[in-house]
């Protein structure tokens, strides 16, 4: 009898958890499905009332229009170069910085990093634009990469601080006693143990860099725009073409969506490990 009641409670708990997850996910899922529907319909169906949800028949003309009106492959290459460069540079700067802040227990530096993380990117845009204009770098990919470090470095540092704080200090102390330098202890002891955190920081930094719009919109030239700018190019003064706009948005979102789905276990495992001190 107790076994049956226990199974019933577990079943009800799983059902309640599933309904809660469905409630939280359903708005985003509906938006995604509606965008997919818009991208597969012509403009007549997209502006019809009552709304037509299922395309009849579906068309790929909106996706062809995206590639016809934009140099989409060039923008995709620019996004790859900018996102990978900004992510790797952020790791090179942020992982050692996170280790130093964690080991020195510098709460002020951690608070400063947090402030830099939550400050809107527009606050940095004007001084960065003036600096790059003075250096005659506007219109190239370099200023976009540097500007993206404003986003990616605080993410990496903040994630790595929690991981390095959770590492047992006895391991590094043993390495120092055996004659290792602090850099060797960081490289050979701390970094391998913090590999899940580095994975999470890499994925989050890449996603935020890939999705950034405002820096590329202002700092890029005609040949150095990134994919989010391609979505903006689908807007016209005459009317909003919902089909091509949705198709461009889905194409931009697809790489990040696939990356998130493929790496969701690493993200959850890494964030969970970083949240348990002394694990």
Helices and strands as residue ranges (DSSP letters): H 2-39, H 43-46, H 61-69, H 72-104, H 107-118, H 122-134, H 141-165, H 169-177, H 182-185, I 186-190, H 191-193, H 195-211, H 214-219, H 227-232, H 242-262, H 264-274
